Amino acid sequence: MSMTKRDFVEKIARATGLLQQDVAVAVQLLLDTLADEVAAGRTVELRDFGVFDVVTRKARVGRNPRRPEETVAIPARAGVRFRCDCRRHCNHRCALRRPRDDHRCRIRRCWGDRRLQVSDGLHSH
């Protein structure tokens, strides 16, 4: 089951003791600001969480799957990419796997090929 914005609000309200209405406003402001910055083409970096940035896919020629002999021009377009902070992500995911000395981070678009250290059965960068 996925976590919704409402779930975030409830969890933060319980942890902080704030009213859910106040937390909901803060969460919405955070998301609106994030969306505005990315829409303006700026990179948003949240330390210990990840980076949102805009990537541009170049124009290319594709094929119509129904008629392979027909080519279709696919225009350039922009999209949002999220790169997680591997250290935080691996601490949660790798704890579920059997620790190994040669374990490498399997996260797509990882920020490098860092080796993980094994300490008390948990991985950390």
Buried (B, 14 or more C-beta within 10 A) or exposed (E): EEEEEEEBBBEBBEEEEBEEEEBBEBBEEEEEEBEEBBEEEEEBEEEEEBBBBBEEEEEEEEEEEEEEEEEEEEEEEEEEEEBBBBBBBBBEBBEEEEBEEEBEBEBEEBBEEEEBEBEEEBBBB
